[in-house]
Amino acid sequence: MNDTPPKPALRATSRSLPIAMLRARENLMSPLRLMLGKGGVTEQQWRVLRVLGEGGEMDPKDIARQACLLNPSLTRIMQILDKKGLITRAPHPTDRRRVLVSITGKGTALIDRLTPESNRIFADLETKYGRERMDELLDLLNALSDVEI
């Protein structure tokens, strides 16, 4: 007689949330990568610029959290963006150990230049997928982001 319990089965990859999210991300990012290539920035650099464009001057820890980046990666990305003239870094006014990061006029101009194509990509997606479904998906993903696992 075999007393070992049966091994639990993994979900099929077609029903795996992490895999489904990765597939959707790759499908969405394909046209965005082409757009970003025209702007001379990477996905991660774009996220930093977008966060700074929306939030103004920020602490790097806040940028990392909002742009979904690890701190060591952000440090490297900020060096590149600074060399390109897309951001500036300045000492914190009250805490010399900290730095504040801002987007430059050149960085804002890049966002402005790429915005029409970005909007077109997302308008095409909304047309194909449906605006209500997009809104529902975004609400679900944002709620899922807040769930502690």
C-alpha positions as CSV (number, residue, x, y, z in Angstrom):
1,M,0.0,0.0,0.0
2,N,1.3,3.5,-0.9
3,D,0.9,6.0,2.0
4,T,2.4,9.0,0.2
5,P,-0.2,11.7,-0.6
6,P,-0.6,12.6,-4.2
7,K,1.4,15.6,-5.4
8,P,-0.6,18.7,-5.8
9,A,-1.0,19.7,-9.4
10,L,0.1,23.0,-10.7
11,R,-2.4,25.2,-12.5
12,A,-2.2,25.0,-16.3
13,T,0.0,27.8,-17.7
14,S,-3.1,29.0,-19.5
15,R,-4.7,29.7,-16.1
16,S,-1.5,31.0,-14.4
17,L,-2.0,34.7,-13.4
18,P,1.8,35.5,-13.5
19,I,2.2,33.9,-16.9
20,A,-1.0,35.6,-18.3
21,M,0.2,38.9,-17.0
22,L,3.6,38.4,-18.7
23,R,2.0,37.5,-22.0
24,A,-0.3,40.5,-21.8
25,R,2.6,42.7,-20.9
26,E,4.7,41.5,-23.8
27,N,1.8,42.0,-26.2
28,L,1.3,45.5,-25.0
29,M,5.0,46.4,-24.8
30,S,5.8,45.5,-28.4
31,P,4.5,48.7,-30.0
32,L,5.6,50.8,-27.0
33,R,9.2,49.5,-27.3
34,L,9.2,50.8,-31.0
35,M,7.9,54.1,-29.8
36,L,10.5,54.4,-27.0
37,G,13.2,53.4,-29.4
38,K,12.4,56.4,-31.5
39,G,12.7,58.5,-28.4
40,G,16.1,56.9,-27.4
41,V,14.9,55.7,-24.0
42,T,14.3,52.3,-22.5
43,E,11.1,51.1,-20.8
44,Q,12.6,51.7,-17.4
45,Q,13.9,55.2,-18.3
46,W,10.5,56.1,-19.6
47,R,8.8,55.0,-16.4
48,V,11.1,57.3,-14.4
49,L,10.4,60.2,-16.7
50,R,6.7,59.6,-16.5
51,V,6.7,59.4,-12.7
52,L,8.7,62.6,-12.5
53,G,6.6,64.3,-15.1
54,E,3.5,63.5,-13.1
55,G,4.9,64.0,-9.6
56,G,7.4,66.8,-9.9
57,E,10.6,66.8,-7.8
58,M,10.9,63.5,-5.9
59,D,13.1,61.4,-3.6
60,P,14.6,58.4,-5.4
61,K,12.9,55.9,-3.1
62,D,9.5,57.3,-4.1
63,I,10.5,57.2,-7.8
64,A,11.6,53.6,-7.4
65,R,8.3,52.6,-5.8
66,Q,6.1,54.4,-8.3
67,A,8.2,53.3,-11.3
68,C,8.3,49.6,-10.1
69,L,12.1,49.6,-10.0
70,L,14.7,48.3,-7.5
71,N,16.9,51.0,-6.0
72,P,20.2,49.8,-7.5
73,S,18.5,49.8,-11.0
74,L,17.2,53.3,-10.4
75,T,20.6,54.6,-9.5
76,R,22.0,53.4,-12.9
77,I,19.0,54.7,-14.8
78,M,19.3,58.1,-13.1
79,Q,22.9,58.3,-14.1
80,I,22.0,57.7,-17.8
81,L,19.0,60.1,-17.7
82,D,21.3,62.8,-16.1
83,K,23.9,62.3,-18.8
84,K,21.2,62.7,-21.5
85,G,20.0,65.9,-19.8
86,L,16.5,64.5,-19.1
87,I,16.7,64.8,-15.3
88,T,18.6,66.8,-12.7
89,R,19.6,65.8,-9.2
90,A,20.1,68.3,-6.4
91,P,20.9,68.0,-2.7
92,H,17.9,67.8,-0.3
93,P,17.5,71.3,1.3
94,T,17.4,69.9,4.9
95,D,19.1,66.5,4.7
96,R,22.5,66.4,3.0
97,R,22.4,62.6,2.8
98,R,19.4,62.7,0.4
99,V,19.0,63.9,-3.1
100,L,15.9,65.2,-5.0
101,V,15.4,64.4,-8.6
102,S,13.5,66.5,-11.2
103,I,12.6,66.2,-14.8
104,T,14.2,68.8,-17.1
105,G,12.6,70.8,-19.9
106,K,14.3,68.3,-22.3
107,G,12.7,65.4,-20.4
108,T,9.3,67.0,-20.5
109,A,9.8,67.8,-24.3
110,L,10.5,64.1,-24.9
111,I,7.3,63.1,-23.1
112,D,5.4,65.7,-25.1
113,R,6.9,64.4,-28.3
114,L,6.0,60.7,-27.6
115,T,2.6,61.4,-26.1
116,P,0.7,61.4,-29.4
117,E,2.0,58.0,-30.4
118,S,1.5,56.6,-27.0
119,N,-2.1,57.8,-27.0
120,R,-2.6,56.3,-30.4
121,I,-1.3,52.9,-29.2
122,F,-3.7,52.9,-26.2
123,A,-6.6,54.2,-28.3
124,D,-6.1,51.3,-30.7
125,L,-6.0,48.9,-27.7
126,E,-9.2,50.4,-26.3
127,T,-10.9,50.1,-29.7
128,K,-9.9,46.4,-30.0
129,Y,-10.5,45.4,-26.3
130,G,-13.2,47.9,-25.3
131,R,-13.0,50.9,-23.1
132,E,-15.2,49.4,-20.4
133,R,-13.1,46.3,-20.3
134,M,-9.9,48.3,-20.1
135,D,-11.3,50.4,-17.2
136,E,-12.4,47.2,-15.4
137,L,-9.0,45.5,-16.1
138,L,-7.1,48.6,-14.7
139,D,-9.4,48.6,-11.6
140,L,-8.8,44.9,-11.0
141,L,-5.0,45.2,-11.5
142,N,-4.8,48.2,-9.3
143,A,-6.8,46.4,-6.6
144,L,-4.6,43.3,-7.0
145,S,-1.5,45.5,-6.5
146,D,-2.9,46.4,-3.0
147,V,-3.4,42.8,-1.9
148,E,-0.9,41.5,0.6
149,I,0.1,37.9,-0.2
